[in-house]
C-alpha cells in the first residue's frame, strides 16, 4: 500500500478510499458526540445544525462523497462502510474477491457506473451536496 501511495501521490483525478478497521456507525456516533458537546457548550446553536455542518465532524471531513462504491466478494451489503458519505453512491457488486480484482474488473464496474443516471434520491445534485435542505 505504501508503494502505491508514493507512486500515485501526484495524481488528482480520483480519490480511492480504503478503510481499515473502520466502522461507519462508530464514525457517525463520534461525530454526533462532538457536535452535541459543541451545542451544549454554546459554540453551536441547535438551529444551525445542518447536514454540511454535521459532515465537518466526521473523521475525514474533506473526504468527498462516494460516487461509485464497488463491493467485492459476492456480498450484497455495505457492511457499515461509509454510510454517511455513500448515501448517494452508485453501488456495483462483484463476485471477485478484493485481492483478485484486476483492471478488467475495475473497468467493468466503471462502465456500469457510467451507464447509470444519477438522480441523488430524486432531489437533484444540489440537495445531495447539502446546498438545499429538504423538509
N, C-alpha and C positions, 0 to 999 in steps of 0.2 A: 504494500500500500504506500509506504513512504517513497519508493521509487516512482510510482505513478504520480503521486502528488508533485514531486520535483519535476518530472518530465512534462507535466501539463500546467504548471504554475502560471505560464504566460497566456494561456487560453482563456477567453472571456465569453464565449458564445453559449456555454452550457454549464449548469450547476448540477453536479452529481452529488447526492447526499447519501451517505451510508451512516446508519445509526447503529451503534454497537452498545449493547447493554442499555437500551433506551426503552422507555415506556411513555406513550402519549398521554395516558391518564395522569401519570405522575407529573409530567410536564405541565399539564393544564392545572392540576391541583396546586403545584408550587406557584404558578403564575397567579392563580386566584388568591392564594395566601398572601403573596407580596402586595397585590393590588388592595386586598382587604386591609392590610396594615397601613398602606398609604391613605386609604379612605378614613380609617379610624384615627390616624394621626393628623388628619385635616389637610394633608397635601393634595388630595384629590376629592372633589365634590362628587357624591354619588350620581348626580345628573350628568356628569362629564364622562361617565364610563360608557365607552363605545367599543365596538369590535376592534378598530385600529388601535385604540388605547390599550385594550387588553393584550393585543398581539405584542406590544412593546415589552410585556412582562414575561414572554416566553423565553426559553433557553437561548435561542438564536434569533432575536427579533429581526435581523437583517436578512434572514433566510427567506428567499422568495416563496410564494405559494407554489405548490406542486402542480405542474401541468400534466405530466404523464407519470403514473405510478405503475411500475412493472412488478408483478408478484410472481415469483418463480416457485418451482417445486410442486406445482399442481394444486396448491391450496387456493381457495376462492374466498379469501377473507383478508382484511387489512391487518389483523393481529396487533392492534394497538399502535400502529405505525403512523405517526404524524397526523392524528385525527383533525387537528385544527388546520394545519397547512394543506391538507389534502381534501378539504371539503368539496372543492370543485374540480378535483383531478379526474382525468380520464384514466380508467383502470384497464390494464391488459394483464391477463392471467396466462402464464406459460407453464407447461408441464416440466420444462427443463429445470434442473437444479441450478442454483446460483453459480457454483464453481464451473459448470459446464456451459453457461450462457456465452455464446460467441458473437461475433459481428453480425452474422446472418440472423440469428435470433433477435438481436437488438434492432437490426434494420427492419425486420418484420413487425416488431412492436411499434416502431416509429411510423411505419407505413400505415398500420392500423389506426394509430393516433391521428395521422394526417387526414384520413378519410372521414373523421368524425366532425360533426357540427357542435361546436362548444356553445352552450346556452347558459352556463353558470346558474343552473337551477331555475331557468326561465326568467331571472331577474335582470339579466344583461351584465356585461363586463363591469360597469361602474359599480353596481351593487356588490358584485363578487369581490371587488377590490376594496370594499368598505367605504367608498365615497358616498354612497346613498344608504341611509338606514331604512330598513323595512320595518313595518309595524305589524 
